């Protein structure tokens, strides 16, 4: 399913686009789950578009145990195996699922960031699979800074509502470089995507998300986050997202054998 060339590309760039790897039945199932989730949001649901503006950008996560459509996808679709083969792990655990929806005429952008500083996770065998349920032209999709996962840096996480840094201890992590104003310094990757395509990217790969100016088309996407053999608990100097209060007694380097993170695939 995953070629050696694709594995090497992931290792080099920190991101790859895979074509036509999910059947339509999985997209239809996730679409049903998103509509159920929208009517019954979880405790971490967030609305980013003000009520007086056009469009609607919202997200929610950690609901896989509440919606059978999510759970079935995570345990039985190709997602876990794709993750395991791309990150070259003997098994993969689910970290969490994350829905991100930008309705037509949504002007809010997702700021440049990388995910690992938000997470209570350290390790290199980690990845997200971003699976859009709708056709996404590259102008309305995600962009990635090629190779940024190899920089050996962790940048301060940002709050998407305000674009302000988390209230971490001073000097914990560097502030993000202004990638948007210096785009010419970087190799930035993006793709036109059709239903069934997905993007696999490392937790440390810098990325951003465009707005959705389309008058009719939604941009529904489900990200599944995956943990491989070397992933362990990582202490952060403040809140994490997701918060996972169940791990409040965990220490740096603890293993992640916990019901929160079930094994979904083994070689």
Backbone bond lengths (Angstrom), bond angles and torsions (degrees), N, CA, C in turn:
res aa  C-N    CA-C-N  psi(-1)  N-CA   C-N-CA  omega(-1)  CA-C   N-CA-C  phi
1 X - - - 1.461 - - 1.523 111.22 -
2 X 1.324 116.97 -40.94 1.466 121.95 -179.59 1.525 107.99 -114.72
3 X 1.341 117.06 123.74 1.459 120.65 -177.89 1.524 110.86 -83.67
4 X 1.326 115.70 162.36 1.460 120.34 176.65 1.524 110.99 -63.24
5 X 1.335 116.79 -33.16 1.462 120.03 177.55 1.522 110.77 -63.18
6 X 1.331 116.40 -38.91 1.470 120.14 178.73 1.523 111.15 -68.78
7 X 1.328 116.94 -39.41 1.468 120.36 176.50 1.525 109.73 -61.29
8 X 1.341 117.03 -45.01 1.469 120.60 179.69 1.517 111.38 -64.48
9 X 1.329 117.55 -38.37 1.461 121.04 178.55 1.523 110.57 -64.29
10 X 1.337 116.27 -40.26 1.466 119.78 177.36 1.525 110.58 -63.71
11 X 1.312 116.59 -43.70 1.463 120.13 179.95 1.526 111.43 -63.63
12 X 1.323 116.58 -35.40 1.468 120.84 -178.80 1.526 112.30 -77.76
13 X 1.318 116.66 -47.90 1.462 121.05 -171.28 1.534 113.47 -97.28
14 X 1.335 116.47 -21.66 1.463 119.53 -175.09 1.509 112.82 79.34
15 X 1.338 117.21 8.89 1.462 121.38 -179.33 1.523 108.69 -164.15
16 X 1.338 115.67 142.42 1.464 121.35 171.94 1.525 108.44 -141.64
17 X 1.322 115.29 152.64 1.463 122.00 172.29 1.518 107.75 -105.98
18 X 1.318 116.98 125.38 1.462 122.96 177.83 1.521 108.84 -107.65
19 X 1.318 116.45 134.25 1.459 121.85 -173.95 1.531 112.47 -99.17
20 X 1.319 114.86 131.94 1.464 122.55 168.63 1.528 112.56 55.39
21 X 1.321 115.91 49.11 1.471 120.05 -178.28 1.530 113.28 -105.10
22 X 1.333 117.64 -6.74 1.466 120.72 177.06 1.531 109.51 -121.85
23 X 1.320 115.71 128.28 1.458 120.41 177.24 1.526 110.32 -68.68
24 X 1.323 115.32 156.14 1.468 120.92 -178.23 1.527 111.94 -58.66
25 X 1.339 117.50 -30.49 1.474 119.53 -178.20 1.524 111.32 -59.76
26 X 1.343 117.74 -34.74 1.458 120.14 179.39 1.529 110.83 -70.47
27 X 1.326 116.86 -37.98 1.462 120.51 178.36 1.521 110.44 -66.43
28 X 1.325 116.33 -42.20 1.468 120.23 178.65 1.522 110.73 -62.76
29 X 1.313 115.83 -40.38 1.465 119.85 -179.77 1.525 111.07 -65.24
30 X 1.324 116.91 -44.49 1.464 120.13 178.69 1.525 111.09 -64.75
31 X 1.330 117.16 -35.35 1.466 120.41 177.79 1.524 110.75 -61.20
32 X 1.326 116.94 -40.77 1.471 120.62 176.39 1.522 109.76 -63.11
33 X 1.336 116.59 -42.75 1.458 120.60 179.27 1.517 112.54 -61.85
34 X 1.330 117.17 -40.95 1.464 120.60 179.82 1.525 110.67 -62.46
35 X 1.333 117.34 -42.35 1.469 119.27 -179.68 1.532 110.83 -66.31
36 X 1.328 117.63 -38.50 1.468 120.18 174.84 1.520 110.68 -63.46
37 X 1.322 115.83 -44.09 1.463 122.73 -179.15 1.530 110.29 -61.98
38 X 1.328 116.12 -40.46 1.476 120.76 -179.60 1.523 111.17 -61.91
39 X 1.322 116.18 -37.33 1.463 120.56 179.65 1.526 111.81 -79.38
40 X 1.315 116.17 -19.32 1.473 121.46 -176.55 1.529 108.32 -136.49
41 X 1.353 117.45 70.46 1.467 119.90 -175.18 1.518 112.31 -65.64
42 X 1.336 114.84 152.74 1.453 121.04 176.83 1.522 111.21 -84.53
43 X 1.326 117.33 178.86 1.467 121.24 -177.28 1.520 113.61 -66.79
44 X 1.325 118.16 -16.44 1.467 120.69 -176.88 1.525 112.94 -107.26
45 X 1.336 117.76 8.59 1.462 121.06 179.75 1.528 110.01 -59.78
46 X 1.330 115.66 144.05 1.468 120.01 -177.31 1.526 109.98 -140.21
47 X 1.334 114.59 138.55 1.459 123.16 177.97 1.522 107.59 -110.08
48 X 1.331 117.01 122.15 1.461 120.39 -176.38 1.530 113.36 -101.80
49 X 1.306 118.01 -17.57 1.461 121.43 -179.20 1.524 109.89 -94.59
50 X 1.331 118.99 124.35 1.466 120.65 176.88 1.533 111.02 -60.95
51 X 1.325 115.89 152.94 1.462 120.90 -175.40 1.529 112.89 -60.97
52 X 1.331 116.77 -28.39 1.467 119.86 -175.07 1.528 112.81 -90.05
53 X 1.347 117.71 8.22 1.462 121.09 -179.35 1.523 110.79 -110.50
54 X 1.330 115.15 155.50 1.457 120.36 175.07 1.525 109.64 -69.78
55 X 1.324 114.88 159.22 1.453 119.62 177.70 1.508 112.64 80.36
56 X 1.322 115.09 -172.70 1.460 120.67 -178.63 1.525 108.42 -170.37
57 X 1.324 116.43 113.97 1.465 122.18 176.02 1.519 107.01 -112.93
58 X 1.321 116.10 118.68 1.456 119.75 179.32 1.527 109.50 -140.94
59 X 1.326 114.83 157.72 1.460 119.47 175.58 1.517 109.90 -145.03
60 X 1.299 114.68 167.32 1.463 121.72 178.21 1.520 106.45 -161.67
61 X 1.341 117.03 152.57 1.460 119.17 179.03 1.511 111.51 -151.62
62 X 1.357 113.87 169.97 1.473 122.58 178.85 1.528 111.70 61.76
63 X 1.330 115.64 47.11 1.459 121.25 178.17 1.529 112.84 -120.33
64 X 1.342 117.14 11.79 1.459 119.06 -173.04 1.524 113.02 -63.50
65 X 1.328 116.73 -26.04 1.459 118.71 -179.71 1.536 111.88 -85.54
66 X 1.346 117.48 -2.46 1.470 121.29 179.15 1.531 112.74 -103.53
67 X 1.334 116.23 -22.71 1.462 119.59 -176.18 1.529 109.62 -124.53
68 X 1.310 114.61 117.12 1.466 120.94 -175.73 1.524 111.24 -59.69
69 X 1.349 117.12 -31.42 1.468 120.84 -179.33 1.522 110.95 -62.36
70 X 1.332 116.95 -40.73 1.469 120.76 177.62 1.524 110.33 -68.77
71 X 1.322 115.31 -48.45 1.469 120.03 -175.27 1.518 110.77 -60.58
72 X 1.315 117.24 -43.99 1.456 121.47 -179.86 1.526 110.49 -62.22
73 X 1.327 117.24 -42.95 1.464 121.20 178.13 1.523 110.92 -61.07
74 X 1.325 117.29 -46.98 1.458 121.28 -174.45 1.528 112.21 -67.74
75 X 1.325 116.75 -33.48 1.461 119.76 -176.46 1.527 113.24 -92.06
76 X 1.330 118.31 -24.87 1.468 119.10 -169.76 1.527 114.82 -125.93
77 X 1.312 119.47 -10.36 1.471 120.20 175.24 1.530 109.05 -79.18
78 X 1.331 118.53 175.84 1.475 120.55 177.14 1.528 114.34 -71.41
79 X 1.336 118.79 -3.39 1.468 120.83 -169.92 1.526 112.89 -56.54
80 X 1.323 117.96 -51.26 1.465 120.62 -175.24 1.529 111.22 -63.20
81 X 1.330 116.68 -40.23 1.467 119.32 179.34 1.527 110.81 -67.42
82 X 1.334 116.75 -41.02 1.466 119.99 176.42 1.524 109.53 -56.16
83 X 1.333 116.34 -48.33 1.466 120.35 179.83 1.517 110.81 -58.92
84 X 1.322 116.71 -48.56 1.462 120.72 -177.17 1.518 113.08 -60.64
85 X 1.321 116.72 -40.87 1.456 120.02 -177.97 1.532 111.34 -75.47
86 X 1.315 117.58 -33.85 1.466 119.74 178.71 1.525 110.90 -69.22
87 X 1.345 117.88 -42.66 1.469 120.02 -177.48 1.524 112.00 -89.82
88 X 1.357 116.44 1.41 1.464 121.24 175.00 1.531 111.45 59.69
89 X 1.329 115.06 51.03 1.459 121.58 -179.54 1.526 109.59 -112.70
90 X 1.336 116.07 150.46 1.464 119.22 179.58 1.524 111.59 -77.92
91 X 1.332 116.98 -18.59 1.454 121.55 174.60 1.530 108.28 -155.68
92 X 1.326 116.60 162.94 1.464 119.93 175.17 1.516 109.94 -133.78
93 X 1.312 113.79 139.69 1.455 122.22 172.33 1.521 109.20 -103.60
94 X 1.319 115.84 146.72 1.452 120.69 171.13 1.521 109.00 -72.94
95 X 1.324 117.14 130.75 1.466 121.12 170.64 1.525 108.66 -89.42
96 X 1.323 117.14 -60.89 1.454 121.59 170.32 1.515 109.73 -170.48
97 X 1.332 115.31 168.78 1.461 121.48 171.81 1.530 108.37 -105.50
98 X 1.339 115.65 157.16 1.471 120.69 -174.21 1.517 107.76 -149.13
99 X 1.325 117.54 118.02 1.459 119.87 174.84 1.527 109.06 -95.81
100 X 1.342 115.57 139.33 1.462 121.73 178.93 1.526 107.06 -136.36
101 X 1.326 115.93 115.78 1.459 120.63 -174.71 1.526 109.70 -123.75
102 X 1.337 114.93 127.80 1.460 121.25 171.33 1.530 107.17 -118.18
103 X 1.325 114.08 110.78 1.454 119.73 -179.68 1.533 110.07 -72.86
104 X 1.357 118.20 167.77 1.466 119.83 177.79 1.528 112.06 -53.60
105 X 1.328 115.52 144.70 1.464 124.41 177.08 1.528 113.00 67.27
106 X 1.330 116.69 26.64 1.468 120.22 177.01 1.525 108.99 -86.78
107 X 1.343 116.13 124.99 1.471 119.94 -176.18 1.522 112.69 -98.53
108 X 1.327 118.05 -10.73 1.466 120.37 -178.23 1.528 110.67 -70.33
109 X 1.312 115.72 132.24 1.453 122.56 174.67 1.528 109.32 -99.98
110 X 1.312 116.00 154.95 1.461 121.42 171.15 1.521 107.44 -90.11
111 X 1.338 118.82 121.95 1.469 119.98 -173.35 1.529 112.05 -68.82
112 X 1.329 115.65 159.89 1.463 120.42 174.49 1.527 109.34 -59.69
113 X 1.319 116.02 135.54 1.467 121.51 -179.95 1.524 107.45 -170.14
114 X 1.310 116.92 169.07 1.464 120.37 161.32 1.511 108.47 -129.29
115 X 1.336 115.90 158.80 1.460 120.42 -162.34 1.519 115.13 -86.54
116 X 1.320 117.91 -29.61 1.469 118.76 -169.21 1.532 113.24 -61.13
117 X 1.342 120.94 -35.96 1.464 118.83 177.71 1.528 113.66 -63.56
118 X 1.329 117.69 -23.44 1.471 120.80 176.57 1.528 111.13 -75.27
119 X 1.332 116.27 -26.33 1.453 121.45 -167.10 1.522 111.81 -95.20
120 X 1.324 115.36 155.29 1.465 121.57 174.68 1.528 108.90 -87.72
121 X 1.315 116.74 44.55 1.468 122.12 -172.28 1.525 109.39 -132.41
122 X 1.326 116.39 132.32 1.455 122.55 166.84 1.527 108.03 -119.03
123 X 1.322 115.90 150.38 1.461 120.94 -179.98 1.509 110.10 139.86
124 X 1.324 115.37 166.10 1.462 121.46 -179.35 1.529 112.95 -110.07
125 X 1.331 117.72 -21.02 1.472 120.16 178.05 1.526 108.52 -89.20
126 X 1.318 114.35 73.52 1.464 122.57 -175.66 1.530 108.10 -142.90
127 X 1.329 116.51 147.82 1.463 118.47 176.62 1.519 110.79 -164.23
128 X 1.325 114.44 160.72 1.455 123.32 169.88 1.519 108.80 -114.23
129 X 1.332 115.86 147.53 1.459 121.93 171.19 1.524 107.40 -114.32
130 X 1.326 115.92 113.21 1.468 122.18 179.29 1.513 107.95 -95.79
131 X 1.332 116.00 114.18 1.457 122.19 -173.19 1.524 109.56 -119.24
132 X 1.332 117.85 104.99 1.466 119.44 177.55 1.525 110.79 -78.94
133 X 1.317 116.01 145.05 1.462 121.25 178.14 1.519 112.01 -95.24
134 X 1.329 116.10 -6.92 1.457 122.70 -177.81 1.524 108.74 -127.48
135 X 1.352 118.20 156.64 1.465 119.15 172.18 1.527 109.71 -59.00
136 X 1.329 116.60 135.67 1.467 121.01 -177.86 1.528 108.80 -130.21
137 X 1.334 117.34 109.35 1.470 118.41 172.43 1.519 109.30 -68.11
138 X 1.325 116.94 150.95 1.468 119.81 -174.96 1.523 112.41 -57.38
139 X 1.337 117.53 -28.28 1.466 120.25 -179.72 1.532 112.07 -67.23
140 X 1.342 117.18 -19.22 1.466 120.88 -179.49 1.525 112.49 -113.82
141 X 1.320 116.48 10.75 1.457 120.10 -175.13 1.511 113.39 -106.53
142 X 1.326 115.28 -150.70 1.458 121.98 -179.65 1.523 110.42 -97.67
143 X 1.330 115.53 150.25 1.455 122.80 173.30 1.519 108.48 -123.26
144 X 1.341 116.28 147.70 1.463 122.26 -175.32 1.517 109.93 -133.53
145 X 1.327 116.43 141.52 1.459 121.29 173.55 1.522 107.98 -87.77
146 X 1.319 115.74 109.98 1.454 121.29 -176.56 1.526 111.12 -57.55
147 X 1.342 115.73 131.48 1.458 121.95 174.82 1.512 115.66 78.39
148 X 1.317 118.29 0.23 1.476 119.74 -175.47 1.523 112.81 -66.97
149 X 1.328 117.60 -18.17 1.468 120.35 177.12 1.523 112.00 -71.27
150 X 1.340 116.87 -13.44 1.471 120.43 -178.78 1.531 112.60 -100.40
151 X 1.317 117.74 4.29 1.458 120.36 -176.38 1.526 113.09 -71.19
152 X 1.321 117.85 -14.50 1.459 120.91 -178.46 1.517 112.96 71.67
153 X 1.334 116.40 26.91 1.470 120.44 -177.05 1.514 111.01 -126.25
154 X 1.322 114.12 150.82 1.454 121.87 170.51 1.523 106.03 -121.13
155 X 1.330 116.18 123.99 1.458 121.03 -178.33 1.525 110.66 -100.49
156 X 1.312 115.25 152.41 1.460 120.88 -178.72 1.527 110.49 -57.87
157 X 1.321 117.15 130.25 1.467 119.11 175.45 1.525 110.95 -69.74
158 X 1.336 114.90 150.89 1.465 121.57 -179.63 1.517 109.69 -114.32
159 X 1.323 115.99 148.34 1.457 121.23 170.02 1.530 107.95 -82.75
160 X 1.326 116.16 124.81 1.460 119.97 -175.14 1.526 112.38 -65.47
161 X 1.339 117.16 -28.91 1.467 119.74 -178.68 1.517 112.04 -68.58
162 X 1.339 116.73 -35.99 1.468 120.69 -172.84 1.521 113.28 -117.89
163 X 1.339 118.03 -13.00 1.464 123.49 -172.83 1.526 112.21 62.41
164 X 1.319 117.17 18.50 1.463 121.15 177.26 1.526 109.74 -95.09
165 X 1.335 115.31 151.02 1.458 120.26 -178.77 1.529 111.23 -68.25
166 X 1.334 114.76 150.93 1.457 120.22 173.10 1.527 109.38 -59.63
167 X 1.309 114.53 157.16 1.461 120.44 179.88 1.527 109.67 -84.26
168 X 1.340 114.78 64.69 1.454 120.55 176.83 1.525 109.30 -89.27
169 X 1.313 115.72 161.36 1.465 120.26 178.02 1.527 109.66 -57.16
170 X 1.343 118.68 138.68 1.469 120.99 -179.59 1.529 110.96 -54.01
171 X 1.328 115.48 134.88 1.456 120.48 178.24 1.506 114.95 81.99
172 X 1.340 117.08 2.92 1.472 119.33 -179.37 1.522 110.92 -60.38
173 X 1.315 116.18 -51.85 1.457 123.06 178.58 1.525 108.66 -136.40
174 X 1.327 115.71 160.34 1.457 120.15 176.40 1.535 110.45 -71.44
175 X 1.348 115.37 153.90 1.458 119.12 170.28 1.527 108.78 -73.50
176 X 1.320 115.44 150.12 1.456 120.76 179.45 1.523 111.38 -63.03
177 X 1.338 117.88 140.44 1.472 118.91 169.88 1.523 109.48 -67.89
178 X 1.308 117.04 157.03 1.467 121.14 179.52 1.531 108.74 -83.26
179 X 1.304 115.17 82.40 1.460 120.23 -173.92 1.527 111.19 -65.48
180 X 1.310 117.15 -40.40 1.460 120.32 -174.58 1.520 112.05 -62.44
181 X 1.328 117.13 -36.51 1.469 119.69 -177.98 1.528 112.70 -84.22
182 X 1.340 116.55 -8.22 1.469 120.95 -179.28 1.520 110.67 -131.44
183 X 1.316 116.26 41.17 1.462 121.30 -174.72 1.526 112.45 -56.86
184 X 1.338 115.73 -30.74 1.468 119.19 -176.68 1.525 112.52 -65.69
185 X 1.339 117.52 -15.84 1.460 120.97 -179.75 1.529 112.50 -78.51
186 X 1.318 116.62 -14.93 1.460 120.47 -169.43 1.526 111.18 -122.60
187 X 1.323 114.94 156.66 1.460 120.63 167.74 1.523 107.01 -92.91
188 X 1.326 115.83 111.70 1.460 121.47 -174.87 1.522 108.93 -107.73
189 X 1.323 115.81 125.91 1.459 122.64 -175.69 1.523 110.80 -107.17
190 X 1.328 116.59 139.68 1.465 122.21 172.93 1.515 108.19 -157.54
191 X 1.329 116.96 164.02 1.461 121.21 -174.34 1.526 110.91 -143.79
192 X 1.335 115.99 147.23 1.462 121.02 161.84 1.522 106.63 -73.15
193 X 1.341 115.90 135.49 1.463 118.72 -175.00 1.520 111.14 -127.78
194 X 1.328 114.79 138.45 1.461 122.89 175.67 1.524 108.57 -108.42
195 X 1.338 117.78 158.19 1.469 119.70 176.16 1.522 111.31 -54.42
196 X 1.316 115.82 132.39 1.461 122.38 -176.07 1.507 113.09 103.85
197 X 1.354 117.15 -20.36 1.462 121.76 174.57 1.524 109.88 -80.33
198 X 1.322 116.32 156.53 1.465 120.13 174.42 1.521 109.12 -146.95
199 X 1.318 114.78 162.77 1.461 122.41 173.90 1.519 107.69 -116.03
200 X 1.331 116.66 130.70 1.466 122.00 175.34 1.522 107.16 -110.75
201 X 1.340 116.69 126.82 1.465 118.66 -178.23 1.526 111.52 -142.09
202 X 1.322 114.33 150.52 1.465 123.57 -179.39 1.535 109.31 -71.69
203 X 1.338 116.40 148.25 1.469 120.42 178.94 1.532 112.52 -58.62
204 X 1.339 117.82 -23.21 1.467 119.79 -177.52 1.533 113.23 -97.73
205 X 1.320 118.56 2.09 1.460 120.39 -179.50 1.524 109.96 -78.78
206 X 1.328 116.60 123.39 1.456 121.01 179.17 1.521 110.20 -67.41
207 X 1.332 116.11 136.63 1.461 120.01 -178.58 1.523 110.51 -154.22
208 X 1.314 114.92 162.72 1.472 120.93 175.16 1.515 107.96 -144.43
209 X 1.330 115.93 166.01 1.458 121.35 -179.84 1.515 111.11 -124.78
210 X 1.327 116.51 135.36 1.463 120.69 -178.97 1.527 110.85 -77.21
211 X 1.325 114.60 171.79 1.457 120.87 172.74 1.536 108.73 -76.11
212 X 1.330 116.76 -179.62 1.467 121.20 176.50 1.528 108.58 -127.82
213 X 1.336 116.93 85.70 1.458 119.80 -176.83 1.525 114.27 -78.01
214 X 1.333 117.87 -5.62 1.462 120.97 -177.72 1.532 110.76 -57.73
215 X 1.306 117.20 137.56 1.462 121.18 -177.66 1.520 113.49 -75.35
216 X 1.325 117.25 -21.44 1.459 120.72 -172.74 1.519 114.32 -124.72
217 X 1.330 117.11 -34.37 1.455 120.19 -168.49 1.527 111.75 -88.18
218 X 1.318 115.83 132.49 1.460 121.85 174.07 1.533 108.76 -80.14
219 X 1.346 115.92 160.56 1.457 119.65 171.39 1.521 107.22 -125.60
220 X 1.335 113.65 85.88 1.463 120.85 178.90 1.524 108.69 -94.28
221 X 1.312 116.31 133.81 1.466 119.80 178.56 1.525 109.40 -144.17
222 X 1.313 114.68 147.15 1.466 121.73 174.41 1.521 107.35 -120.86
223 X 1.315 115.88 123.33 1.459 121.44 173.29 1.520 108.39 -101.32
224 X 1.308 115.55 128.89 1.470 120.38 171.19 1.518 107.26 -109.19
225 X 1.326 116.80 132.79 1.467 122.51 -175.47 1.532 108.60 -108.62
226 X 1.343 115.54 136.24 1.467 119.67 -169.37 1.526 111.71 -131.80
227 X 1.339 115.11 145.67 1.462 123.11 -177.25 1.522 109.74 -120.55
228 X 1.335 115.69 130.26 1.451 120.78 179.83 1.521 113.50 -102.32
229 X 1.333 115.47 -163.04 1.459 122.30 -170.16 1.527 113.85 -58.14
230 X 1.338 118.35 -37.97 1.470 118.87 -172.63 1.527 113.18 -95.05
231 X 1.323 118.32 4.60 1.464 120.70 -178.41 1.532 110.52 -74.42
232 X 1.332 115.77 132.04 1.462 122.69 179.38 1.524 108.80 -136.15
233 X 1.321 115.56 170.75 1.457 120.21 177.11 1.525 109.54 -68.02
234 X 1.333 115.91 133.52 1.458 121.84 178.07 1.516 111.18 -119.48
235 X 1.315 116.85 122.53 1.467 121.68 176.77 1.525 109.35 -71.35
236 X 1.309 117.35 138.05 1.449 122.68 174.85 1.531 109.28 -118.29
237 X 1.337 116.87 154.71 1.472 119.35 -175.53 1.526 113.16 -83.05
238 X 1.311 117.46 31.93 1.459 122.35 179.97 1.515 109.19 171.02
239 X 1.336 116.65 -158.08 1.456 121.54 -177.13 1.530 111.18 -63.26
240 X 1.311 115.38 152.91 1.463 120.35 173.77 1.523 108.53 -118.03
241 X 1.310 115.10 162.85 1.458 121.48 177.91 1.525 107.66 -135.11
242 X 1.336 117.48 113.38 1.460 129.57 -1.51 1.532 111.67 -66.22
243 X 1.355 116.09 157.01 1.469 118.70 -175.29 1.528 114.98 -75.82
244 X 1.326 118.50 -30.82 1.468 122.77 -179.73 1.540 112.13 42.92
245 X 1.338 117.49 66.01 1.467 120.10 179.05 1.526 113.09 -59.92
246 X 1.330 117.01 -20.86 1.468 120.85 179.43 1.529 112.04 -63.16
247 X 1.339 117.41 -15.88 1.461 121.18 -176.24 1.528 112.12 -103.48
248 X 1.319 117.27 20.38 1.470 121.09 -173.87 1.525 113.47 -61.46
249 X 1.330 117.73 -23.76 1.472 120.28 -179.73 1.527 112.43 -95.26
250 X 1.322 117.60 0.83 1.465 120.96 -177.75 1.530 110.86 -73.47
251 X 1.328 114.67 149.82 1.459 121.57 178.39 1.521 110.33 -117.68
252 X 1.328 115.91 161.69 1.454 122.14 179.55 1.532 110.91 -50.39
253 X 1.325 116.09 127.95 1.458 120.95 176.01 1.509 115.39 88.54
254 X 1.345 118.54 -3.00 1.465 120.00 178.73 1.527 110.01 -63.37
255 X 1.336 115.23 146.74 1.473 118.14 178.51 1.521 109.74 -73.56
256 X 1.316 115.56 165.63 1.461 121.38 -171.05 1.520 112.47 -111.19
257 X 1.323 115.49 31.92 1.459 120.12 175.42 1.522 108.51 -77.12
258 X 1.310 115.89 88.75 1.459 122.96 -173.59 1.528 107.34 -146.93
259 X 1.335 118.67 145.43 1.472 120.24 178.89 1.522 114.12 -57.65
260 X 1.321 117.41 -21.94 1.466 120.40 175.71 1.521 111.78 -61.37
261 X 1.351 116.16 -28.04 1.462 121.44 -171.24 1.531 109.97 -124.82
262 X 1.329 117.14 70.87 1.474 119.30 -177.24 1.519 112.50 -67.31
263 X 1.318 115.92 147.47 1.465 121.35 172.59 1.526 108.06 -72.51
264 X 1.324 116.89 124.03 1.464 121.82 -178.29 1.523 113.45 -109.24
265 X 1.337 116.62 -12.58 1.464 119.00 178.69 1.511 109.86 -157.72
266 X 1.342 115.95 141.59 1.458 122.66 171.16 1.516 108.71 -131.56
267 X 1.329 115.98 148.24 1.471 119.25 176.03 1.512 110.52 -64.35
